[in-house]
Amino acid sequence: IGLRFFTVYGPYGRPDMSPWIFTEKISSNETIQVFNHGKSRRDFTYINDVVQGVVNSLLVDKKVVQADVINLGNGRPVILSDFVRLVEESLGIPAQIESLGMQKGDVPKTYADISKAKYLLGYNPSTPIEEGIPKFVAWFREHNAMQYRMSK
């Protein structure tokens, strides 16, 4: 089984992903670049939900499911401007935003079709972004994640 992850975020996440970058820059009162004027939609998936899917994939009867690719995401795309608002609210700091057009080669909406994961793995992501972003921001602050800074 191959697993395809969709914008995974949470504690110890990748510092090159938007949740980390935006949290870092907003915390430092730096400007963030928001493409497609914040209208793009992305499928943000909290790490605990992805772990549930990975563990479930290890328990699948290989006689029933053989070579297949299964999406692990949240299945609910979030508007980028709403994502930024959640980071701002969680930090208690307004973002300095540079609103830009669509990036070359980008698409306005991406999200995981998780129907196969639900059926084959019993996958059921349970962390809405409204819960996951505050958890990530709390972790970011508690662990002084700014020390792992990638930007600048």
C-alpha positions in Angstrom: 0.0 0.0 0.0 1.3 3.5 -0.9 0.1 6.4 1.3 -0.3 9.9 0.0 -0.3 12.6 2.6 -2.0 16.0 2.3 -0.5 19.1 4.0 0.4 17.4 7.3 1.0 19.8 10.2 1.4 19.6 13.9 4.2 19.2 16.5 7.6 18.5 15.1 6.3 19.2 11.6 8.2 20.4 8.6 9.5 24.0 8.9 9.1 24.5 5.2 5.3 24.1 5.3 2.9 27.0 5.5 1.6 26.3 9.1 5.2 26.6 10.4 6.2 29.5 8.1 3.2 31.5 8.8 3.4 30.9 12.6 7.0 31.8 12.6 6.6 35.0 10.5 3.5 36.3 12.3 5.2 35.7 15.6 8.1 37.9 14.4 5.8 40.6 12.9 7.2 39.7 9.5 5.2 39.9 6.3 3.7 36.7 5.0 3.0 36.2 1.3 -0.5 35.0 0.6 -1.1 33.8 -2.9 -4.3 33.8 -4.9 -5.3 36.6 -2.5 -6.1 34.0 0.1 -8.7 32.3 -1.9 -6.9 29.0 -2.5 -8.1 25.9 -0.7 -5.9 23.3 0.9 -6.5 20.1 2.8 -4.6 20.6 6.1 -4.2 17.3 8.0 -3.2 17.1 11.7 -0.4 14.7 12.4 -2.4 12.5 14.8 -4.9 11.8 12.1 -2.2 10.8 9.6 -0.6 8.5 12.3 -4.0 6.8 12.7 -4.2 6.1 9.0 -0.6 4.8 8.8 -1.2 2.4 11.8 -4.5 1.3 10.2 -2.7 0.6 6.9 -0.3 -1.8 8.7 -3.3 -3.8 10.0 -4.9 -4.3 6.6 -5.4 -7.8 5.3 -2.9 -7.9 2.4 -5.1 -10.6 0.7 -7.9 -8.0 0.5 -5.9 -4.9 -0.4 -2.8 -5.4 -2.5 -1.0 -2.7 -4.6 -2.9 0.5 -4.1 -2.4 4.2 -3.3 -4.5 5.6 -0.6 -5.0 9.3 0.3 -4.6 10.4 3.9 -5.9 13.9 4.4 -8.7 15.7 6.1 -11.0 15.6 3.1 -12.2 19.1 3.9 -10.4 21.9 2.0 -9.8 25.1 4.0 -9.7 28.6 2.5 -6.2 30.0 2.9 -7.5 33.3 4.4 -9.4 31.3 7.0 -6.2 29.4 7.8 -4.3 32.6 8.3 -7.1 34.0 10.6 -6.8 30.9 12.8 -3.0 31.3 13.1 -3.5 35.0 14.0 -6.2 34.2 16.6 -4.0 31.4 18.1 -1.0 33.7 18.3 -3.0 36.8 19.3 -1.1 38.8 16.7 -2.4 40.2 13.4 -0.6 39.1 10.3 1.2 41.5 8.0 0.0 40.2 4.7 1.3 40.7 1.2 -1.6 39.6 -1.0 -0.4 38.2 -4.3 -2.0 36.6 -7.4 -1.9 32.9 -8.2 1.6 31.4 -8.3 2.7 30.0 -11.6 1.9 26.3 -11.8 -0.3 26.4 -8.7 -4.0 25.3 -8.6 -6.8 27.0 -6.7 -8.0 23.9 -4.8 -6.4 20.7 -3.6 -7.8 18.1 -1.2 -7.7 14.4 -0.5 -10.5 12.1 -1.6 -10.4 9.9 1.5 -13.3 7.6 0.6 -10.9 4.7 -0.1 -9.0 5.3 3.2 -12.3 5.3 5.0 -13.5 2.1 3.4 -10.2 0.1 3.4 -8.5 1.5 6.5 -11.4 2.6 8.7 -9.7 6.0 8.5 -11.6 8.8 10.1 -9.7 12.1 10.6 -11.1 13.8 13.7 -9.0 17.0 14.2 -10.6 20.0 12.5 -8.3 22.8 11.7 -10.0 25.0 14.3 -8.6 22.6 16.9 -5.3 21.6 15.2 -3.9 25.1 14.6 -4.2 26.2 18.3 -2.5 22.9 19.3 0.3 23.5 16.8 0.8 27.1 17.9 0.9 26.1 21.6 3.5 23.5 20.8 5.5 26.0 18.7 5.6 28.4 21.6 6.3 25.8 24.3 9.2 24.3 22.4 10.7 27.6 21.2 10.4 26.4 17.6 11.7 29.7 16.3 15.2 28.3 17.0 14.7 26.0 14.0 14.0 28.9 11.7 14.3 28.3 8.0 13.3 31.7 6.6 15.5 34.8 6.3 
